[in-house]
Amino acid sequence: MSTSEYTVKGMTCGHCVSAVTEELTKLPGVSDVQVDLASGRVTVQSEAPLAEQDVVAAVDEAGYEVVTA
Amino acid sequence: MSTSEYTVKGMTCGHCVSAVTEELTKLPGVSDVQVDLASGRVTVQSEAPLAEQDVVAAVDEAGYEVVTA
């Protein structure tokens, strides 16, 4: 198992959290996504380490931006 | 045709706008819903005047609050 953390910019409500969670959950091997709306901190559990570009692309797909990885 | 305006509190993003629009569009006779996210101003076009309690209930269902009607 691998755990990675990111900070995502632009999430303002529970719908934003859902959108980011949904896109990240679609990534292969991802088993859990936790989002803290107040801080923008996103924690992803996956079977193997994730490619950062895949995470950035998934967050972008949801309409938000990874600011630190 | 009837046009009514409300101010809705708590909308922070496009998803919130969509949720409010969707619930208000479900009200009988509603033909158009316009939401200005920045001001919270919601304009509803309907065949006949709407009962304020129905509008308040629809906005509540979406997870937000009508502050002025």
Backbone of each chain as nested JSON, in Angstrom:
{
  "chains": [
    {"id": "A", "residues": [
      {"number": 1, "name": "MET", "atoms": {"N": [0.837, -1.212, 0.0], "CA": [0.0, 0.0, 0.0], "C": [0.865, 1.253, 0.0]}},
      {"number": 2, "name": "SER", "atoms": {"N": [0.346, 2.279, -0.637], "CA": [1.076, 3.547, -0.714], "C": [0.127, 4.685, -0.333]}},
      {"number": 3, "name": "THR", "atoms": {"N": [0.635, 5.64, 0.434], "CA": [-0.161, 6.805, 0.805], "C": [0.53, 8.051, 0.27]}},
      {"number": 4, "name": "SER", "atoms": {"N": [-0.229, 8.892, -0.424], "CA": [0.368, 10.135, -0.915], "C": [-0.534, 11.303, -0.557]}},
      {"number": 5, "name": "GLU", "atoms": {"N": [0.078, 12.45, -0.399], "CA": [-0.667, 13.652, 0.002], "C": [-0.428, 14.787, -0.982]}},
      {"number": 6, "name": "TYR", "atoms": {"N": [-1.475, 15.558, -1.211], "CA": [-1.436, 16.68, -2.139], "C": [-2.231, 17.831, -1.545]}},
      {"number": 7, "name": "THR", "atoms": {"N": [-1.934, 19.032, -1.982], "CA": [-2.798, 20.155, -1.643], "C": [-3.484, 20.621, -2.924]}},
      {"number": 8, "name": "VAL", "atoms": {"N": [-4.799, 20.718, -2.847], "CA": [-5.608, 21.077, -4.013], "C": [-6.244, 22.444, -3.771]}},
      {"number": 9, "name": "LYS", "atoms": {"N": [-6.138, 23.28, -4.77], "CA": [-6.625, 24.661, -4.694], "C": [-8.005, 24.785, -5.345]}},
      {"number": 10, "name": "GLY", "atoms": {"N": [-8.879, 25.554, -4.743], "CA": [-10.126, 25.921, -5.407], "C": [-11.368, 25.211, -4.902]}},
      {"number": 11, "name": "MET", "atoms": {"N": [-11.203, 24.225, -4.036], "CA": [-12.394, 23.537, -3.522], "C": [-13.086, 24.442, -2.493]}},
      {"number": 12, "name": "THR", "atoms": {"N": [-14.385, 24.636, -2.672], "CA": [-15.109, 25.561, -1.79], "C": [-16.28, 24.924, -1.058]}},
      {"number": 13, "name": "CYS", "atoms": {"N": [-16.676, 23.729, -1.452], "CA": [-17.853, 23.124, -0.818], "C": [-17.819, 21.617, -0.953]}},
      {"number": 14, "name": "GLY", "atoms": {"N": [-18.81, 20.982, -0.375], "CA": [-18.873, 19.526, -0.411], "C": [-18.972, 18.955, -1.814]}},
      {"number": 15, "name": "HIS", "atoms": {"N": [-19.582, 19.721, -2.732], "CA": [-19.649, 19.248, -4.119], "C": [-18.255, 19.182, -4.726]}},
      {"number": 16, "name": "CYS", "atoms": {"N": [-17.43, 20.163, -4.395], "CA": [-16.05, 20.185, -4.906], "C": [-15.293, 18.975, -4.371]}},
      {"number": 17, "name": "VAL", "atoms": {"N": [-15.481, 18.691, -3.096], "CA": [-14.841, 17.529, -2.474], "C": [-15.271, 16.259, -3.191]}},
      {"number": 18, "name": "SER", "atoms": {"N": [-16.562, 16.152, -3.472], "CA": [-17.083, 14.963, -4.171], "C": [-16.481, 14.817, -5.559]}},
      {"number": 19, "name": "ALA", "atoms": {"N": [-16.355, 15.937, -6.26], "CA": [-15.825, 15.906, -7.628], "C": [-14.375, 15.427, -7.632]}},
      {"number": 20, "name": "VAL", "atoms": {"N": [-13.579, 15.955, -6.718], "CA": [-12.165, 15.56, -6.633], "C": [-12.048, 14.1, -6.201]}},
      {"number": 21, "name": "THR", "atoms": {"N": [-12.844, 13.728, -5.21], "CA": [-12.817, 12.349, -4.716], "C": [-13.177, 11.371, -5.831]}},
      {"number": 22, "name": "GLU", "atoms": {"N": [-14.201, 11.712, -6.587], "CA": [-14.662, 10.834, -7.659], "C": [-13.583, 10.626, -8.721]}},
      {"number": 23, "name": "GLU", "atoms": {"N": [-12.944, 11.719, -9.14], "CA": [-11.923, 11.587, -10.19], "C": [-10.709, 10.807, -9.693]}},
      {"number": 24, "name": "LEU", "atoms": {"N": [-10.274, 11.065, -8.457], "CA": [-9.098, 10.365, -7.937], "C": [-9.396, 8.885, -7.703]}},
      {"number": 25, "name": "THR", "atoms": {"N": [-10.633, 8.58, -7.327], "CA": [-11.01, 7.189, -7.078], "C": [-10.978, 6.362, -8.364]}},
      {"number": 26, "name": "LYS", "atoms": {"N": [-11.125, 7.046, -9.496], "CA": [-11.084, 6.352, -10.795], "C": [-9.684, 5.881, -11.181]}},
      {"number": 27, "name": "LEU", "atoms": {"N": [-8.645, 6.461, -10.562], "CA": [-7.278, 6.074, -10.929], "C": [-7.033, 4.607, -10.559]}},
      {"number": 28, "name": "PRO", "atoms": {"N": [-6.328, 3.861, -11.413], "CA": [-6.077, 2.442, -11.147], "C": [-5.341, 2.241, -9.823]}},
      {"number": 29, "name": "GLY", "atoms": {"N": [-5.842, 1.337, -9.008], "CA": [-5.162, 0.969, -7.772], "C": [-5.531, 1.816, -6.573]}},
      {"number": 30, "name": "VAL", "atoms": {"N": [-6.308, 2.896, -6.784], "CA": [-6.673, 3.763, -5.659], "C": [-7.758, 3.085, -4.822]}},
      {"number": 31, "name": "SER", "atoms": {"N": [-7.51, 2.983, -3.522], "CA": [-8.47, 2.31, -2.647], "C": [-9.193, 3.271, -1.71]}},
      {"number": 32, "name": "ASP", "atoms": {"N": [-8.609, 4.449, -1.483], "CA": [-9.267, 5.403, -0.587], "C": [-8.797, 6.82, -0.884]}},
      {"number": 33, "name": "VAL", "atoms": {"N": [-9.73, 7.761, -0.809], "CA": [-9.405, 9.185, -0.991], "C": [-10.041, 9.953, 0.156]}},
      {"number": 34, "name": "GLN", "atoms": {"N": [-9.254, 10.727, 0.859], "CA": [-9.766, 11.577, 1.932], "C": [-9.44, 13.024, 1.604]}},
      {"number": 35, "name": "VAL", "atoms": {"N": [-10.435, 13.895, 1.723], "CA": [-10.229, 15.315, 1.414], "C": [-10.61, 16.157, 2.621]}},
      {"number": 36, "name": "ASP", "atoms": {"N": [-9.711, 17.041, 3.009], "CA": [-10.047, 18.035, 4.029], "C": [-10.313, 19.365, 3.327]}},
      {"number": 37, "name": "LEU", "atoms": {"N": [-11.583, 19.735, 3.313], "CA": [-11.986, 20.922, 2.546], "C": [-11.293, 22.192, 3.044]}},
      {"number": 38, "name": "ALA", "atoms": {"N": [-11.213, 22.364, 4.35], "CA": [-10.67, 23.604, 4.911], "C": [-9.227, 23.839, 4.484]}},
      {"number": 39, "name": "SER", "atoms": {"N": [-8.428, 22.783, 4.506], "CA": [-7.008, 22.933, 4.191], "C": [-6.695, 22.62, 2.734]}},
      {"number": 40, "name": "GLY", "atoms": {"N": [-7.616, 21.932, 2.043], "CA": [-7.347, 21.495, 0.68], "C": [-6.469, 20.257, 0.614]}},
      {"number": 41, "name": "ARG", "atoms": {"N": [-6.195, 19.671, 1.779], "CA": [-5.294, 18.52, 1.82], "C": [-6.03, 17.261, 1.373]}},
      {"number": 42, "name": "VAL", "atoms": {"N": [-5.409, 16.558, 0.437], "CA": [-5.999, 15.35, -0.124], "C": [-5.044, 14.184, 0.139]}},
      {"number": 43, "name": "THR", "atoms": {"N": [-5.57, 13.121, 0.723], "CA": [-4.759, 11.936, 1.018], "C": [-5.295, 10.771, 0.213]}},
      {"number": 44, "name": "VAL", "atoms": {"N": [-4.392, 10.144, -0.539], "CA": [-4.802, 9.058, -1.436], "C": [-4.086, 7.766, -1.043]}},
      {"number": 45, "name": "GLN", "atoms": {"N": [-4.852, 6.725, -0.854], "CA": [-4.289, 5.396, -0.604], "C": [-4.375, 4.607, -1.896]}},
      {"number": 46, "name": "SER", "atoms": {"N": [-3.259, 3.964, -2.231], "CA": [-3.254, 3.172, -3.462], "C": [-2.391, 1.928, -3.284]}},
      {"number": 47, "name": "GLU", "atoms": {"N": [-2.63, 0.961, -4.146], "CA": [-1.88, -0.299, -4.069], "C": [-0.394, -0.066, -4.303]}},
      {"number": 48, "name": "ALA", "atoms": {"N": [-0.097, 0.786, -5.299], "CA": [1.292, 1.105, -5.641], "C": [1.403, 2.629, -5.71]}},
      {"number": 49, "name": "PRO", "atoms": {"N": [2.613, 3.159, -5.621], "CA": [2.77, 4.619, -5.722], "C": [2.15, 5.152, -7.014]}},
      {"number": 50, "name": "LEU", "atoms": {"N": [1.511, 6.302, -6.922], "CA": [0.853, 6.902, -8.079], "C": [1.825, 7.807, -8.845]}},
      {"number": 51, "name": "ALA", "atoms": {"N": [1.631, 7.886, -10.144], "CA": [2.387, 8.855, -10.937], "C": [1.785, 10.23, -10.668]}},
      {"number": 52, "name": "GLU", "atoms": {"N": [2.633, 11.171, -10.292], "CA": [2.127, 12.499, -9.942], "C": [1.319, 13.122, -11.077]}},
      {"number": 53, "name": "GLN", "atoms": {"N": [1.77, 12.876, -12.311], "CA": [1.056, 13.46, -13.455], "C": [-0.377, 12.928, -13.563]}},
      {"number": 54, "name": "ASP", "atoms": {"N": [-0.583, 11.687, -13.138], "CA": [-1.936, 11.117, -13.173], "C": [-2.838, 11.787, -12.137]}},
      {"number": 55, "name": "VAL", "atoms": {"N": [-2.254, 12.057, -10.974], "CA": [-3.009, 12.719, -9.916], "C": [-3.353, 14.15, -10.335]}},
      {"number": 56, "name": "VAL", "atoms": {"N": [-2.367, 14.842, -10.864], "CA": [-2.581, 16.218, -11.337], "C": [-3.67, 16.244, -12.42]}},
      {"number": 57, "name": "ALA", "atoms": {"N": [-3.626, 15.266, -13.322], "CA": [-4.605, 15.216, -14.415], "C": [-6.011, 14.929, -13.879]}},
      {"number": 58, "name": "ALA", "atoms": {"N": [-6.108, 14.048, -12.89], "CA": [-7.423, 13.711, -12.329], "C": [-8.03, 14.916, -11.61]}},
      {"number": 59, "name": "VAL", "atoms": {"N": [-7.202, 15.615, -10.855], "CA": [-7.687, 16.81, -10.14], "C": [-8.097, 17.889, -11.153]}},
      {"number": 60, "name": "ASP", "atoms": {"N": [-7.318, 18.026, -12.205], "CA": [-7.642, 18.98, -13.266], "C": [-8.966, 18.608, -13.931]}},
      {"number": 61, "name": "GLU", "atoms": {"N": [-9.172, 17.331, -14.136], "CA": [-10.422, 16.839, -14.74], "C": [-11.629, 17.238, -13.889]}},
      {"number": 62, "name": "ALA", "atoms": {"N": [-11.427, 17.213, -12.587], "CA": [-12.506, 17.604, -11.662], "C": [-12.721, 19.115, -11.662]}},
      {"number": 63, "name": "GLY", "atoms": {"N": [-11.745, 19.853, -12.186], "CA": [-11.887, 21.309, -12.274], "C": [-11.071, 22.072, -11.243]}},
      {"number": 64, "name": "TYR", "atoms": {"N": [-10.083, 21.407, -10.636], "CA": [-9.266, 22.042, -9.598], "C": [-7.789, 21.856, -9.917]}},
      {"number": 65, "name": "GLU", "atoms": {"N": [-6.941, 22.347, -9.024], "CA": [-5.515, 22.382, -9.32], "C": [-4.697, 21.873, -8.134]}},
      {"number": 66, "name": "VAL", "atoms": {"N": [-3.759, 20.974, -8.414], "CA": [-2.81, 20.541, -7.39], "C": [-1.749, 21.627, -7.249]}},
      {"number": 67, "name": "VAL", "atoms": {"N": [-1.592, 22.14, -6.022], "CA": [-0.593, 23.2, -5.834], "C": [0.687, 22.68, -5.19]}},
      {"number": 68, "name": "THR", "atoms": {"N": [0.568, 21.65, -4.367], "CA": [1.781, 21.018, -3.857], "C": [1.563, 19.518, -3.843]}},
      {"number": 69, "name": "ALA", "atoms": {"N": [2.61, 18.789, -4.147], "CA": [2.499, 17.332, -4.179], "C": [3.648, 16.756, -3.361]}}
    ]},
    {"id": "B", "residues": [
      {"number": 1, "name": "MET", "atoms": {"N": [-46.84, 34.573, -17.679], "CA": [-45.497, 34.329, -17.126], "C": [-45.271, 35.182, -15.89]}},
      {"number": 2, "name": "SER", "atoms": {"N": [-44.514, 34.62, -14.969], "CA": [-44.205, 35.305, -13.728], "C": [-42.701, 35.211, -13.465]}},
      {"number": 3, "name": "THR", "atoms": {"N": [-42.108, 36.316, -13.004], "CA": [-40.691, 36.322, -12.666], "C": [-40.547, 36.645, -11.189]}},
      {"number": 4, "name": "SER", "atoms": {"N": [-39.789, 35.849, -10.472], "CA": [-39.57, 36.144, -9.064], "C": [-38.088, 36.085, -8.754]}},
      {"number": 5, "name": "GLU", "atoms": {"N": [-37.69, 36.853, -7.752], "CA": [-36.271, 36.917, -7.396], "C": [-36.078, 36.605, -5.926]}},
      {"number": 6, "name": "TYR", "atoms": {"N": [-34.988, 35.93, -5.645], "CA": [-34.645, 35.516, -4.283], "C": [-33.146, 35.681, -4.088]}},
      {"number": 7, "name": "THR", "atoms": {"N": [-32.738, 35.817, -2.833], "CA": [-31.31, 35.739, -2.53], "C": [-31.066, 34.473, -1.739]}},
      {"number": 8, "name": "VAL", "atoms": {"N": [-30.11, 33.694, -2.216], "CA": [-29.797, 32.402, -1.606], "C": [-28.402, 32.474, -0.991]}},
      {"number": 9, "name": "LYS", "atoms": {"N": [-28.319, 31.973, 0.239], "CA": [-27.082, 32.029, 1.009], "C": [-26.351, 30.694, 0.943]}},
      {"number": 10, "name": "GLY", "atoms": {"N": [-25.042, 30.75, 0.833], "CA": [-24.239, 29.536, 0.985], "C": [-23.683, 28.938, -0.289]}},
      {"number": 11, "name": "MET", "atoms": {"N": [-24.1, 29.467, -1.446], "CA": [-23.557, 28.918, -2.698], "C": [-22.125, 29.421, -2.878]}},
      {"number": 12, "name": "THR", "atoms": {"N": [-21.202, 28.475, -3.147], "CA": [-19.793, 28.866, -3.248], "C": [-19.146, 28.498, -4.575]}},
      {"number": 13, "name": "CYS", "atoms": {"N": [-19.812, 27.692, -5.373], "CA": [-19.165, 27.252, -6.623], "C": [-20.222, 26.85, -7.638]}},
      {"number": 14, "name": "GLY", "atoms": {"N": [-19.751, 26.482, -8.803], "CA": [-20.656, 26.108, -9.885], "C": [-21.516, 24.907, -9.564]}},
      {"number": 15, "name": "HIS", "atoms": {"N": [-20.98, 24.0, -8.724], "CA": [-21.782, 22.843, -8.33], "C": [-22.979, 23.274, -7.497]}},
      {"number": 16, "name": "CYS", "atoms": {"N": [-22.753, 24.262, -6.644], "CA": [-23.844, 24.78, -5.806], "C": [-24.916, 25.409, -6.698]}},
      {"number": 17, "name": "VAL", "atoms": {"N": [-24.479, 26.159, -7.686], "CA": [-25.409, 26.777, -8.645], "C": [-26.232, 25.694, -9.341]}},
      {"number": 18, "name": "SER", "atoms": {"N": [-25.561, 24.626, -9.753], "CA": [-26.261, 23.529, -10.432], "C": [-27.283, 22.869, -9.519]}},
      {"number": 19, "name": "ALA", "atoms": {"N": [-26.921, 22.673, -8.254], "CA": [-27.831, 22.016, -7.315], "C": [-29.092, 22.853, -7.104]}},
      {"number": 20, "name": "VAL", "atoms": {"N": [-28.914, 24.156, -6.919], "CA": [-30.063, 25.056, -6.719], "C": [-30.916, 25.12, -7.985]}},
      {"number": 21, "name": "THR", "atoms": {"N": [-30.25, 25.249, -9.125], "CA": [-30.966, 25.32, -10.398], "C": [-31.79, 24.061, -10.624]}},
      {"number": 22, "name": "GLU", "atoms": {"N": [-31.196, 22.913, -10.337], "CA": [-31.878, 21.645, -10.56], "C": [-33.139, 21.523, -9.691]}},
      {"number": 23, "name": "GLU", "atoms": {"N": [-33.011, 21.873, -8.418], "CA": [-34.17, 21.736, -7.53], "C": [-35.282, 22.712, -7.91]}},
      {"number": 24, "name": "LEU", "atoms": {"N": [-34.906, 23.947, -8.247], "CA": [-35.936, 24.935, -8.609], "C": [-36.607, 24.586, -9.933]}},
      {"number": 25, "name": "THR", "atoms": {"N": [-35.84, 23.994, -10.85], "CA": [-36.387, 23.626, -12.152], "C": [-37.446, 22.533, -12.016]}},
      {"number": 26, "name": "LYS", "atoms": {"N": [-37.357, 21.761, -10.932], "CA": [-38.337, 20.687, -10.698], "C": [-39.715, 21.212, -10.284]}},
      {"number": 27, "name": "LEU", "atoms": {"N": [-39.778, 22.464, -9.812], "CA": [-41.075, 23.0, -9.367], "C": [-42.032, 23.119, -10.55]}},
      {"number": 28, "name": "PRO", "atoms": {"N": [-43.294, 22.765, -10.353], "CA": [-44.274, 22.815, -11.449], "C": [-44.381, 24.209, -12.056]}},
      {"number": 29, "name": "GLY", "atoms": {"N": [-44.301, 24.279, -13.381], "CA": [-44.496, 25.54, -14.08], "C": [-43.243, 26.374, -14.254]}},
      {"number": 30, "name": "VAL", "atoms": {"N": [-42.13, 25.949, -13.655], "CA": [-40.895, 26.727, -13.791], "C": [-40.292, 26.481, -15.17]}},
      {"number": 31, "name": "SER", "atoms": {"N": [-40.012, 27.581, -15.884], "CA": [-39.468, 27.452, -17.234], "C": [-38.013, 27.869, -17.329]}},
      {"number": 32, "name": "ASP", "atoms": {"N": [-37.543, 28.662, -16.366], "CA": [-36.144, 29.099, -16.426], "C": [-35.657, 29.506, -15.04]}},
      {"number": 33, "name": "VAL", "atoms": {"N": [-34.408, 29.155, -14.753], "CA": [-33.782, 29.549, -13.485], "C": [-32.414, 30.137, -13.813]}},
      {"number": 34, "name": "GLN", "atoms": {"N": [-32.168, 31.342, -13.328], "CA": [-30.857, 31.977, -13.509], "C": [-30.277, 32.262, -12.135]}},
      {"number": 35, "name": "VAL", "atoms": {"N": [-29.005, 31.894, -11.956], "CA": [-28.345, 32.108, -10.671], "C": [-27.082, 32.926, -10.867]}},
      {"number": 36, "name": "ASP", "atoms": {"N": [-26.939, 33.993, -10.085], "CA": [-25.691, 34.733, -10.061], "C": [-24.931, 34.334, -8.796]}},
      {"number": 37, "name": "LEU", "atoms": {"N": [-23.865, 33.585, -8.991], "CA": [-23.132, 33.02, -7.854], "C": [-22.57, 34.108, -6.942]}},
      {"number": 38, "name": "ALA", "atoms": {"N": [-22.014, 35.145, -7.53], "CA": [-21.339, 36.18, -6.732], "C": [-22.302, 36.864, -5.762]}},
      {"number": 39, "name": "SER", "atoms": {"N": [-23.504, 37.153, -6.232], "CA": [-24.463, 37.88, -5.399], "C": [-25.442, 36.954, -4.695]}},
      {"number": 40, "name": "GLY", "atoms": {"N": [-25.548, 35.724, -5.153], "CA": [-26.53, 34.796, -4.606], "C": [-27.935, 35.047, -5.132]}},
      {"number": 41, "name": "ARG", "atoms": {"N": [-28.042, 35.943, -6.116], "CA": [-29.355, 36.299, -6.645], "C": [-29.868, 35.218, -7.594]}},
      {"number": 42, "name": "VAL", "atoms": {"N": [-31.091, 34.785, -7.347], "CA": [-31.706, 33.733, -8.153], "C": [-32.986, 34.283, -8.775]}},
      {"number": 43, "name": "THR", "atoms": {"N": [-33.102, 34.143, -10.078], "CA": [-34.275, 34.63, -10.8], "C": [-34.996, 33.435, -11.412]}},
      {"number": 44, "name": "VAL", "atoms": {"N": [-36.277, 33.329, -11.107], "CA": [-37.062, 32.181, -11.55], "C": [-38.216, 32.65, -12.429]}},
      {"number": 45, "name": "GLN", "atoms": {"N": [-38.317, 32.064, -13.612], "CA": [-39.444, 32.321, -14.506], "C": [-40.409, 31.155, -14.388]}},
      {"number": 46, "name": "SER", "atoms": {"N": [-41.677, 31.484, -14.246], "CA": [-42.672, 30.416, -14.134], "C": [-43.975, 30.829, -14.811]}},
      {"number": 47, "name": "GLU", "atoms": {"N": [-44.773, 29.833, -15.113], "CA": [-46.043, 30.096, -15.802], "C": [-46.958, 30.944, -14.935]}},
      {"number": 48, "name": "ALA", "atoms": {"N": [-46.992, 30.592, -13.628], "CA": [-47.825, 31.316, -12.669], "C": [-46.953, 31.683, -11.471]}},
      {"number": 49, "name": "PRO", "atoms": {"N": [-47.372, 32.639, -10.661], "CA": [-46.577, 32.98, -9.476], "C": [-46.331, 31.751, -8.599]}},
      {"number": 50, "name": "LEU", "atoms": {"N": [-45.127, 31.656, -8.044], "CA": [-44.761, 30.514, -7.202], "C": [-45.115, 30.789, -5.75]}},
      {"number": 51, "name": "ALA", "atoms": {"N": [-45.455, 29.744, -5.022], "CA": [-45.641, 29.867, -3.575], "C": [-44.25, 29.964, -2.954]}},
      {"number": 52, "name": "GLU", "atoms": {"N": [-44.051, 31.001, -2.136], "CA": [-42.725, 31.212, -1.567], "C": [-42.241, 29.994, -0.788]}},
      {"number": 53, "name": "GLN", "atoms": {"N": [-43.169, 29.328, -0.11], "CA": [-42.769, 28.159, 0.681], "C": [-42.211, 27.037, -0.201]}},
      {"number": 54, "name": "ASP", "atoms": {"N": [-42.704, 26.941, -1.439], "CA": [-42.196, 25.914, -2.356], "C": [-40.773, 26.234, -2.795]}},
      {"number": 55, "name": "VAL", "atoms": {"N": [-40.529, 27.526, -3.029], "CA": [-39.185, 27.961, -3.43], "C": [-38.201, 27.737, -2.278]}},
      {"number": 56, "name": "VAL", "atoms": {"N": [-38.623, 28.148, -1.076], "CA": [-37.777, 27.966, 0.112], "C": [-37.469, 26.484, 0.314]}},
      {"number": 57, "name": "ALA", "atoms": {"N": [-38.478, 25.63, 0.129], "CA": [-38.293, 24.189, 0.316], "C": [-37.346, 23.607, -0.736]}},
      {"number": 58, "name": "ALA", "atoms": {"N": [-37.457, 24.071, -1.977], "CA": [-36.594, 23.56, -3.05], "C": [-35.137, 23.956, -2.803]}},
      {"number": 59, "name": "VAL", "atoms": {"N": [-34.929, 25.19, -2.379], "CA": [-33.568, 25.66, -2.092], "C": [-32.998, 24.896, -0.895]}},
      {"number": 60, "name": "ASP", "atoms": {"N": [-33.843, 24.656, 0.085], "CA": [-33.421, 23.883, 1.255], "C": [-33.042, 22.464, 0.848]}},
      {"number": 61, "name": "GLU", "atoms": {"N": [-33.82, 21.899, -0.04], "CA": [-33.547, 20.547, -0.54], "C": [-32.165, 20.471, -1.202]}},
      {"number": 62, "name": "ALA", "atoms": {"N": [-31.803, 21.542, -1.877], "CA": [-30.483, 21.597, -2.524], "C": [-29.363, 21.788, -1.5]}},
      {"number": 63, "name": "GLY", "atoms": {"N": [-29.743, 22.208, -0.289], "CA": [-28.748, 22.362, 0.772], "C": [-28.387, 23.805, 1.082]}},
      {"number": 64, "name": "TYR", "atoms": {"N": [-29.236, 24.743, 0.625], "CA": [-28.961, 26.168, 0.818], "C": [-30.171, 26.857, 1.438]}},
      {"number": 65, "name": "GLU", "atoms": {"N": [-30.061, 28.158, 1.616], "CA": [-31.091, 28.884, 2.357], "C": [-31.494, 30.169, 1.634]}},
      {"number": 66, "name": "VAL", "atoms": {"N": [-32.787, 30.374, 1.503], "CA": [-33.294, 31.642, 0.97], "C": [-33.235, 32.671, 2.088]}},
      {"number": 67, "name": "VAL", "atoms": {"N": [-32.518, 33.769, 1.853], "CA": [-32.419, 34.779, 2.899], "C": [-33.343, 35.973, 2.644]}},
      {"number": 68, "name": "THR", "atoms": {"N": [-33.617, 36.277, 1.391], "CA": [-34.621, 37.305, 1.104], "C": [-35.451, 36.839, -0.083]}},
      {"number": 69, "name": "ALA", "atoms": {"N": [-36.711, 37.135, -0.019], "CA": [-37.6, 36.726, -1.111], "C": [-38.429, 37.935, -1.528]}}
    ]}
  ]
}
